[in-house]
């Protein structure tokens, strides 16, 4: 049964008598519990919770499908080349999927393999930084140089920001712009900022469309990579995918395809 027709079959099933939902055979053809269980497993693999109501609906759909199947046989549709080709394809795909499941079941991902793959992925992850930065914005380069000289003489950065900065959004906070990624700032500011070490102040004024900035790097925060357990499902899927690719390649290499 093609369960892509689920909605259609459900609609058709509404036309059947209520007793059909609890039938075990249709015109003498049994609907086995194994068939119902197979559908239940498929639904569970897709995240569906199998409730008694869901089981009843599945059984009713199978009954409806069997009624339609028998009618199709009466019309000789089971002898059509198109149908026979679809059945062969369905058998091939079902067995192929069964082989993959069996292979993965007999080759489980070990803790050591998961750890090794985790370390590999962690090394490949780009370092994610955010910056706790302050600035003093003034109109001219000369003013910015005067601010830098005052800082060299020991005047507190926050005090100078409150006295000199033209940025109304940060001056009251001592020039603090908070913690942000580099991309939130204009390119000129960002380019100069990322070159600073923790505690360092820009040695020369930084020009942007807003004026001239004196930048102080308060702190650089580097986000830690997610823990292994948080990534384990994705890691296991990745390793399993690699194993299936290797299995397919091995079988293809030994197969005679003409």
C-alpha positions as CSV (number, residue, x, y, z in Angstrom):
1,X,0.0,0.0,0.0
2,X,1.3,3.4,-0.9
3,X,0.7,5.5,2.2
4,X,1.1,8.7,0.2
5,X,-2.6,8.0,-0.5
6,X,-3.3,8.2,3.2
7,X,-5.6,11.1,3.0
8,X,-7.5,9.8,0.0
9,X,-7.9,6.4,1.6
10,X,-9.1,8.0,4.8
11,X,-11.7,9.9,3.0
12,X,-12.8,6.7,1.1
13,X,-12.9,4.8,4.4
14,X,-15.5,7.1,5.7
15,X,-17.9,5.5,3.2
16,X,-17.4,2.0,4.7
17,X,-19.5,0.6,7.5
18,X,-18.2,1.2,11.0
19,X,-17.8,-2.6,11.4
20,X,-15.1,-2.6,8.7
21,X,-12.7,-0.8,11.1
22,X,-12.7,-3.9,13.3
23,X,-12.7,-6.5,10.5
24,X,-9.9,-9.1,10.3
25,X,-10.7,-10.1,6.7
26,X,-12.3,-8.8,3.5
27,X,-14.2,-11.2,1.4
28,X,-12.2,-14.0,3.0
29,X,-8.8,-12.3,2.5
30,X,-7.1,-11.9,5.9
31,X,-5.5,-8.6,7.1
32,X,-2.8,-9.9,9.3
33,X,-1.6,-8.3,12.5
34,X,1.8,-8.3,11.0
35,X,0.6,-5.9,8.3
36,X,-0.9,-3.6,11.0
37,X,2.3,-3.8,13.1
38,X,4.4,-3.0,10.0
39,X,2.4,0.2,9.5
40,X,2.6,1.1,13.2
41,X,6.4,0.7,13.1
42,X,6.6,2.9,10.0
43,X,4.5,5.6,11.7
44,X,6.5,5.5,14.9
45,X,9.7,5.9,12.8
46,X,8.2,9.1,11.5
47,X,7.6,10.4,15.0
48,X,3.9,9.4,15.3
49,X,2.6,8.2,18.6
50,X,0.5,5.0,18.1
51,X,-2.6,5.3,20.2
52,X,-5.6,2.9,20.1
53,X,-7.4,5.4,18.0
54,X,-4.5,5.6,15.6
55,X,-4.3,1.8,15.4
56,X,-8.0,1.6,14.6
57,X,-7.6,4.2,11.9
58,X,-4.7,2.3,10.3
59,X,-6.6,-1.0,10.4
60,X,-9.6,0.8,8.7
61,X,-7.3,2.1,6.0
62,X,-5.9,-1.3,5.4
63,X,-9.4,-2.7,5.1
64,X,-10.3,0.1,2.6
65,X,-7.2,-0.6,0.6
66,X,-8.0,-4.3,0.5
67,X,-11.5,-3.5,-0.8
68,X,-10.1,-1.3,-3.5
69,X,-7.4,-3.9,-4.3
70,X,-9.9,-6.7,-4.9
71,X,-11.9,-4.4,-7.2
72,X,-8.8,-3.6,-9.1
73,X,-8.0,-7.3,-9.5
74,X,-11.6,-7.9,-10.8
75,X,-10.8,-5.3,-13.5
76,X,-7.5,-7.0,-14.4
77,X,-5.4,-4.0,-13.3
78,X,-3.0,-6.3,-11.5
79,X,-1.9,-7.7,-14.9
80,X,-0.9,-4.3,-16.3
81,X,2.8,-3.7,-17.1
82,X,2.8,-0.5,-15.2
83,X,1.5,-2.2,-12.0
84,X,4.0,-5.0,-12.4
85,X,6.9,-2.6,-12.8
86,X,5.8,-0.6,-9.7
87,X,5.6,-3.9,-7.7
88,X,9.2,-4.8,-8.7
89,X,10.5,-1.4,-7.8
90,X,8.7,-1.5,-4.5
91,X,10.1,-4.9,-3.7
92,X,13.6,-3.8,-4.7
93,X,13.4,-0.6,-2.5
94,X,11.9,-2.5,0.5
95,X,14.6,-5.1,0.4
96,X,17.3,-2.5,-0.1
97,X,16.1,-0.6,2.9
98,X,15.9,-3.8,4.9
99,X,19.5,-4.6,4.0
100,X,20.7,-1.1,5.1
101,X,18.8,-1.4,8.5
102,X,20.3,-4.9,9.0
103,X,23.8,-3.7,8.2
104,X,23.5,-0.7,10.6
105,X,22.1,-2.9,13.3
106,X,25.1,-5.3,13.0
107,X,27.6,-2.4,12.9
108,X,26.6,0.0,15.7
109,X,28.4,3.2,16.3
110,X,30.8,2.8,19.3
111,X,31.5,5.5,21.9
112,X,35.1,5.7,20.6
113,X,33.9,6.3,17.0
114,X,31.4,8.9,18.2
115,X,34.1,10.7,20.2
116,X,36.6,10.7,17.3
117,X,34.0,12.1,14.9
118,X,33.1,14.7,17.5
119,X,36.7,15.9,17.8
120,X,37.0,16.0,14.1
121,X,33.8,18.1,13.7
122,X,34.8,20.4,16.6
123,X,38.1,21.1,14.9
124,X,36.4,22.0,11.7
125,X,33.9,24.4,13.4
126,X,34.6,28.0,12.8
127,X,35.5,29.9,16.0
128,X,32.5,32.0,17.0
129,X,33.5,35.2,18.7
130,X,31.6,38.1,20.3
131,X,33.1,41.3,21.5
132,X,32.5,43.4,24.6
133,X,33.5,46.8,23.2
134,X,33.4,50.5,24.1
135,X,34.0,53.6,22.0
136,X,34.3,57.3,22.1
137,X,32.9,59.1,19.0
138,X,34.1,62.5,18.1
139,X,33.8,64.8,15.0
140,X,37.4,65.3,13.9
141,X,40.6,63.3,13.8
142,X,42.3,65.9,15.9
143,X,39.8,65.4,18.7
144,X,40.2,61.6,18.5
145,X,44.0,62.0,18.8
146,X,43.5,64.2,21.9
147,X,41.3,61.5,23.5
148,X,44.0,58.9,22.8
149,X,46.6,61.1,24.5
150,X,44.4,61.7,27.5
151,X,43.9,58.0,27.9
152,X,47.7,57.5,27.7
153,X,48.0,59.9,30.6
154,X,45.6,57.8,32.7
155,X,42.2,59.4,32.3
156,X,39.5,56.8,32.6
157,X,37.9,55.7,29.3
158,X,34.4,55.8,30.7
159,X,34.8,59.3,32.0
160,X,36.2,60.6,28.7
161,X,33.3,58.9,26.9
162,X,30.7,60.7,29.1
163,X,32.5,64.0,28.5
164,X,33.5,63.7,24.8
165,X,31.5,61.1,22.9
166,X,28.9,62.2,20.4
167,X,27.1,58.8,20.5
168,X,24.0,59.4,22.6
169,X,23.3,55.7,22.8
170,X,26.6,54.8,24.6
171,X,28.1,57.8,26.2
172,X,26.0,57.6,29.4
173,X,27.2,54.0,29.8
174,X,30.8,55.0,29.6
175,X,31.0,54.3,25.8
176,X,29.9,50.7,26.2
177,X,28.3,49.1,23.1
178,X,27.6,45.8,24.9
179,X,28.5,42.4,23.6
180,X,28.0,41.9,19.8
181,X,29.3,40.0,16.9
182,X,31.7,41.9,14.6
183,X,29.1,42.0,11.8
184,X,26.8,44.4,13.6
185,X,29.2,47.2,13.2
186,X,30.1,49.3,10.2
187,X,33.0,47.7,8.3
188,X,35.7,50.3,9.2
189,X,34.8,50.0,12.9
190,X,34.7,46.2,12.8
191,X,38.0,45.8,10.9
192,X,39.8,47.9,13.5
193,X,38.0,46.3,16.5
194,X,38.9,42.7,15.7
195,X,42.6,43.5,15.7
196,X,42.5,44.6,19.3
197,X,43.4,42.3,22.2
198,X,41.5,42.3,25.5
199,X,42.0,45.6,27.4
200,X,43.6,47.3,24.4
201,X,42.6,50.7,23.0
202,X,43.0,51.6,19.3
203,X,46.3,53.4,18.8
204,X,45.0,55.6,16.0
205,X,41.6,57.1,15.3
206,X,39.2,54.9,13.3
207,X,37.2,56.8,10.7
208,X,33.7,55.9,9.7
209,X,30.7,57.6,8.2
210,X,29.7,58.7,11.8
211,X,33.0,60.4,12.5
212,X,36.2,59.3,14.3
213,X,36.2,56.5,16.9
214,X,38.5,55.6,19.7
215,X,37.8,51.9,20.5
216,X,38.5,49.9,23.6
217,X,38.2,46.1,23.7
218,X,36.8,45.1,27.1
219,X,36.6,41.4,26.5
220,X,36.5,38.8,23.8
221,X,34.0,35.9,24.3
222,X,34.5,32.6,22.4
223,X,31.5,30.3,22.4
224,X,32.3,26.7,23.3
225,X,31.4,23.9,20.9
226,X,28.3,22.0,21.8
227,X,28.9,19.0,24.1
228,X,29.3,15.5,22.6
229,X,26.0,14.3,24.0
230,X,24.1,17.2,22.4
231,X,25.6,16.3,19.0
232,X,25.4,12.5,19.4
233,X,22.3,12.0,17.2
234,X,23.8,14.0,14.3
235,X,27.2,12.4,14.8
236,X,25.7,8.9,14.7
237,X,23.7,9.7,11.6
238,X,26.8,11.1,9.9
239,X,28.8,7.9,10.7
240,X,26.0,5.7,9.6
241,X,25.7,7.6,6.4
242,X,29.4,7.1,5.7
243,X,29.0,3.4,6.4
244,X,26.1,3.0,4.0
245,X,28.1,4.8,1.3
246,X,31.0,2.4,1.9
247,X,28.7,-0.6,1.7
248,X,27.1,0.6,-1.5
249,X,30.5,1.3,-3.1
250,X,31.8,-2.1,-2.1
251,X,28.8,-3.9,-3.5
252,X,28.9,-1.8,-6.7
253,X,32.6,-2.6,-7.2
254,X,31.9,-6.3,-7.0
255,X,28.7,-6.2,-9.0
256,X,28.6,-6.9,-12.8
257,X,26.6,-4.0,-14.2
258,X,26.2,-4.1,-18.0
